[in-house]
């Protein structure tokens, strides 16, 4: 069974190029092997699964995520750190503005890879 600890006093911290983005850490989920959680937002699903060897951090990029209305980008910041970001198709403009503001570069749209 998934163990969830809700933060009574969430940790709040700032991130981003100019530390203008405020994040709030609201809960901790503890998964055992072969347990999965599903995030639901605006009727779209996103799964995260724990395995004995690590994690499945996303549904199939060129399959189910596409069907749910998401694109998947490999992004690099100015410090040469790489991130995988899942973007709502309807919010691509917001995402591109975020990347520009935070000096992040879209290396490629992984969901568009043919091989």
C-alpha angles and dihedrals in degrees: 000000000000114000114217125191114191113205111240089199107025118218109245120200139162125239139172136070095306097021089249096129113087118205126191119206101212106166148008122222120199114201129190122212114297094015120128137195124201122210113209122197126162091347092305122119130217121182131206119187134190117221132181089254098043133287144322096220097183142021115251106308097214095034126035097012090055090048089051089055101258135129122205123220134189105217133187126199129209090268090060092250116145127218136183109222127189112210130196107239089227092055102049092120091055090049094049090049089050091052091049093048092047095043092242123149126215103229094186144331099249093197089063095057113120097195 
